[in-house]
Amino acid sequence: MSSFEEVFGRPPEAVGTAPGRVNLLGEHTDYQGGFVLPAAIPQQATVSVARNGTRSHRLHSVNLNQTLTVPLGEKGTGFAPYLTGSIDLSGVTDALDVWVSSDVPSGGLSSSAALELATLRALRTLYGLSLDDVELALLGVRVEHEYVGVMCGVMDQMASSLADTTHMLFLDTRSLERRTLPMPTSKEHGTAQVLVIDSGVPRRLAESGYNERRSQVEEASRLLGVKELRDVTDLAVLDALPELLQRRARHVVSENARVLEALHADAAQFGQLMNASHASLQHDYEVSHPQVDVLVALLQQQAGVYGARMTGAGFGGAVVALIEAGQADAVAEAVLKLYSGEGRQVVP
């Protein structure tokens, strides 16, 4: 792996890191003011930066083995907008050399948010920016909206900025009120483990139905006369909507209810909520994928698995399962023997 020094001929001035995240419950609710329960994963993005004294950024991705040159004031293409957006929106006007490496699997684990937050943390260190972790997360959301073209909610960046790997982060995405919670437990097996498996089905949010789904639930909110579907708690209210919008809205409303129920659930109950969440994402929100459904079903059938679901925006990507303590390796091995997806990756 080429280092910053090998690529640019000198050491970096600052380094930032940020983790990916897995969302246990609360999918596609954050852009409707809802509730989410993510946790950080051990895998992270690392970004090293230094000023280069020119009029262009030089951006190197270790993973892609690619260096891009982007003039100041331009977004660039490929992976560049994640970096140039972070630089521009943080108020930095210098041209920079930027070195990026990440072991966060793409597809459902917020690899883009990790990249944005790592970049922003490096810039905060280099320039002494007076931005706290929440402000960094909100800048990351703006990068997605204004530079990448994905109208995401706040969950991914907030989780990458604030979550840890041993707790769930309960986040009210409207007020940004939050607290950390222990992982679900059972009397028989103690604290449950989280297992993440990449389905091997690639997807890109800007090319998927993500923005379409957001538009649909925004239209549902408008027709119901509410600010956001967060304000609906009675599913019967949705009967007034056209059939497609009714299904989209039903997912958001029921998913918010599942998150709130999960706050007081043991591991077995939490797993059942995860199973119900996947069914809702598959049938009402229609953001799953046939191979993802196969992988989720295989996990749900394994002894020692409390529940499983797709995680992230969908249309491919990763799945997450809640597992009895000590059983994650055995479950992963058993499931991967049965699953035929290519390019899959286990995230411990």
Stockholm file with secondary structure:
# STOCKHOLM 1.0

chainA/1-348         MSSFEEVFGRPPEAVGTAPGRVNLLGEHTDYQGGFVLPAAIPQQATVSVARNGTRSHRLHSVNLNQTLTVPLGEKGTGFAPYLTGSIDLSGVTDALDVWVSSDVPSGGLSSSAALELATLRALRTLYGLSLDDVELALLGVRVEHEYVGVMCGVMDQMASSLADTTHMLFLDTRSLERRTLPMPTSKEHGTAQVLVIDSGVPRRLAESGYNERRSQVEEASRLLGVKELRDVTDLAVLDALPELLQRRARHVVSENARVLEALHADAAQFGQLMNASHASLQHDYEVSHPQVDVLVALLQQQAGVYGARMTGAGFGGAVVALIEAGQADAVAEAVLKLYSGEGRQVVP
#=GR chainA/1-348 SS CCCHHHHHSSCCSEEEEEEEEEEEECTTCGGGTCEEEEEEEEEEEEEEEEECSSSEEEEEETTTTEEEEEETTCCCSTTHHHHHHHHHHTTCCSCEEEEEEECSCSSSSCHHHHHHHHHHHHHHHHHTCCCCHHHHHHHHHHHIIIIICCCCCSHHHHHHHHCCSSEEEEEETTTCCEEEEECCEETTTEECEEEEEECSCCCCGGGTTHHHHHHHHHHHHHHHTCSSGGGCCCGGGGGGSCHHHHHHHHHHHHHHHHHHHHTTCCHHHHHHHHHHHHHHHHHTSCCCCHHHHHHHHHHHTSTTEEEEEECSSCSSCEEEEEECTTCHHHHHHHHHHHCCCSSCEEEC
#=GC SS_cons         CCCHHHHHSSCCSEEEEEEEEEEEECTTCGGGTCEEEEEEEEEEEEEEEEECSSSEEEEEETTTTEEEEEETTCCCSTTHHHHHHHHHHTTCCSCEEEEEEECSCSSSSCHHHHHHHHHHHHHHHHHTCCCCHHHHHHHHHHHIIIIICCCCCSHHHHHHHHCCSSEEEEEETTTCCEEEEECCEETTTEECEEEEEECSCCCCGGGTTHHHHHHHHHHHHHHHTCSSGGGCCCGGGGGGSCHHHHHHHHHHHHHHHHHHHHTTCCHHHHHHHHHHHHHHHHHTSCCCCHHHHHHHHHHHTSTTEEEEEECSSCSSCEEEEEECTTCHHHHHHHHHHHCCCSSCEEEC
//
